[in-house]
Amino acid sequence: MGRLVIVSNRVADPRKAASGGLAVAVGQALEATGGLWFGWSGKIVEDGTPGEGDLHLQTAGKVQLATVDLSREDHDSYYLGYSNGVLWPVFHYRLDLADFDAGYIGGYRRVNQMMAHKLASLLRPDDIIWVHDYHMIPLAAELRAMGCQQRMGFFLHIPLPPPLILAAVPEHDWLMRSLFAYDLVGFQSEADVAHFSRYVGTETGADILGEHEFRAFGKTLQVQAFPIGIDVDEFTQLGEAPEAQEMYTQIRGEYSRRRLLLGVERMDYSKGLPQRLKAFRQLLQAYPENLGSATLIQIAAPSRESVDAYAALRQELESLCGAINGNFGELDWMPVRYIHRNVARKRLPGLYRAASVALVTPLRDGMNLVAKEFVAAQDPDDPGVLVLSRFAGAAEQMHEALLVNPYDTTRTAETIQRALQMPLEERQRRHQALLGGIRAHDVHWWRKRFLDALAAVPAP
Ligand code: ADQ
């Protein structure tokens, strides 16, 4: 097989711990095989010329890192504007939060063109190119326009919404047509594949050749669900290291007389944080035996703070936490501990293990790796319970979690109560089944399945 070339918006040194699902999964994939990782350097050149940026090359172990700087104008229109102001909200079904500024698309196209141009100069004829996520949808089309004939695959880490929601993006037909420049397109869930199939069936008149094969614009495209996993062994080892053990001992000590509930994510409106806090408030109201005991540690790492919708979310969350603590708290018990910071990855397993219940309740999520990490970190003899939103891609696989509709506050609170009271034998049984699933479908399985499927695509 040829060299693996990964393209994603952000590039991270795979030898260093990263936060963010994509960085974690892709870093591990590349470290295993070696190859080239290409993307934005993270640097913004204030007075840079749009459509231009310096290319930086660096070696990190077996991996070559190639990154490009962005001008301020490109960053604002391509990254903040089109990627995070249009595609992210629409793909998470939030048309109300989309900012359809007609100026953004120019930057999105320009940056994809520039990226394609820089990448083309580094490519070898037998490279296998694997492009990640919504920032880079048109990259293959740009590379093809320059004559690149390598095998190209695309994986979307976020959901693909139903056709009528997708159609709200003014450039939806251009975006979806761009996907046909790839040989293989992967989605997180079967629901996403079904949305794709319905979209191309109704909007483009594509021929549906088989469950996974579509023909349109003179091109045949393979499409499949490849649910992403975590590196279970790595995460288990991380849990045995001193940082995680210390975290576990400290939290268990602090909460020895209490029941701990835990939420961990980037601060993002897709993660259902206000709804979760309302369900927790309902739990305290409806089941007063939890007063003085149930404590929610909510970690929400800062994310995309210069996008307006994120600042509003932060305010809403802070006010909800303040109100819950004010109304229910005692001198010796605060129901919510809200932390607007990253937790060091090495400490995370200890925190997960100390919790009786994890609340993973996004309104929409491509997959959600926190759900899988929580399961991997548990003590099999005395495991915690996972409360999982049915709207996370992970819900298609993790049937033994307690599935909830996060918009339904009353029943979510009921389910949290059930989780807190679940007998040991049931917890063990559910945990064992969940762990078996995430082990069988881990990140190595995901990578191999995608790359095998890409290699198997018939030559044009
Ligand atoms: P994200 O939206 O970032 O990923 P997720 O899948 O949960 O969501 O991955 C988050 C990762 O970052 C996890 O590894 C987690 O441990 C870490 N993390 C989150 N908050 C943290 C914090 N406060 N401190 C430290 N670490 C933190 C996108 C999609 C998801 C999809 C992934 C992978 O939105 O649906 O599962 O990509 O494809």
Residues whose N, C-alpha, C, O or C-beta is under 5 A from the ligand:
A	BS01	ADQ	S19 G20 G21 L22 V24 H157 I228 V264 E265 R266 I299 A300 A301 R341 N342 V343 D365 G366 M367 N368 L369 V370
